[in-house]
């Protein structure tokens, strides 16, 4: 068991140093995916399907190839035909055949925007012209987008060979249902019989995009010796390397991926789209190829998260004790299997200590982009339904919504529906803090309402590498294997500084490329501060041991007689000798004489990451004429383990809430009758901006995670889990109307208000 | 002997619906080998798509993880994130 340091023992962890990469990002000096230029570089563009579902009869690229300035044209015929092979390399199960066919359609296009050819030319104008010269003969097929319609008998089939997994006996016909998942504990039917009150409802959510500001972008080169390089903005340079190598048949040692600065990912940059195409065209042309999506392409061709259709039923005794709960969750996967319905099922009721629970999930393909991970994948969707039902239950019982949750709250040792018991969790603490917060006592006016909702996310650990190098002047560099999305350079530097005992200003952290640091799993799952932080701490500890050994050499005493504190070696006691402390700088100056350069790298597989819980309180005012919802106040309470950099943690919480409020109130994909997306831009796909939101009060509850010496646990995902239900419950309190469909946009809410009159 | 619980349908389809067994194993790796011996295909499923919770703490891809004689081991789907 790791010994968690007391707060009063920490000098750097828990402070709020200035963000090292902040200014460069604000003034546009940081180098993002689209910022690299190389001599002789070509511009790559993608030909995309105008149809939601069609068979490709023929692609004629001859006119495009003949255009002056075009140096490469590719279709699926130019890429390896990857067989079906499942692996868990990204943020969920991955089938390389599907990934390959998502990057470049083969035989069929499965959604509007599906890539089916690409060109590389000497200018963007020539590339655009070449795209237009590619002639495609389509057999347009019927399409289906809605999840319930995709499951209905007679629905257009996307894949002739898709047999539902998880069903016994195995179906003998294909369908759009890729998988059925089922979890059950206790006796659910008996539990409902014992209930005094039962609430049930059907809820739907729309697919929403991660809406990162920076579109996908990359530059690829292939040298004469077959050494390839990709510069790209992603959530994992090692993920890009693995996927590209697999899709193109490249040996991993021949491919180096350099992580560019990343302008947001939120799970959406855990896949490849352009990189294999750019590499393939760089290989053909012998020139560097840059590819950059525009916003329209991002919306049409990159993964949002699922839309869903859900049914939830909860039964309880009059005192509020829940006797049974069940949920049926149907999630859109997009064009290929792999929605986050699994974690949706596992997290749905994880906030509660329930004896009788049944959750069934369906992973359903339909004619839209393949979904990608989005912050706590799957959990916000199921949580919206469950936490709305909990609010209904509180109302019917006449109970305070926090009191109802306290009555049923998951605590130490609570068994989840997916099997394990929960340990070292702080859910009850979030409920207590929310109840005590001044926000909860503020009186509301006309057309105003207050909503409460809770959320859960597992958090993950996994494989991470970090190195710590000491320079001749005693400053330190941390090399991390994770792209910095949420401030990890600062948190890695702070954890190293804490171990080394030096000020944070003397430690810098960089993100290493795939050739300069050991394998590191992606930035995602709220894992980096915890898992890569552990690698950083252990690397710094190795350095400290080495520094003590070198100090002992300088003093000519035993290494066991040396202590390390406040950034310097000290004699361990009077018997060790009477020496002035040797600072890190002084030891570093003598590195050559004491054994050479000072540094250490640690690679590990971090386990037992510690789960995250949150409770949110939201006040809204609803305009009864227009249906416009103003968020008046928002308080987000979260168990953060222990905050390494509290400002970053607060930022993660506020960011999660902002995205959740957008999901609740405005964001949706709008399709026409032919399955074409009608709002592929931020003008019509409305994400919240600063003026749409109040100051979000992020309240950190600190229940330290015993798997980390500073008590850190993941914080980036659980804050997006409660907001949709918190807002919906507030709208219910303000209007008396339970909004069971998202988004609660002005037209939708206005229609509901009119219907209720 | 450690008890292994198969909580969801992903593992239960290999066990014929059996949802709990005792297994002679002292490490995660031995557990996987023993599960595959008793339920062919389950070992690969655990290796490639599942994590284990040992007495409430979640472990992924950790052969050397020690099991105690009274441990409760739950096989769960592997978890990613966003």
Interface residues (C-beta under 8 A of the other chain):
Chain A: X86 X87 X88 X90 X91 X92 X93 X166 X168 X180 X181 X182 X183 X185 X210 X266 X267 X268 X270 X342 X343 X345 X346 X373 X374 X375 X376 X377 X413 X417 X418 X419 X420 X421 X422 X423 X457 X458 X459 X460 X461 X462 X463 X524 X525 X526 X527 X605 X607 X608 X609 X707 X714 X717
Chain B: X5 X7 X8 X9 X10 X13 X48 X49 X53 X55 X56 X57 X58 X59 X60 X61 X62 X65 X72 X74 X75 X76 X77 X78 X79 X80 X81 X82
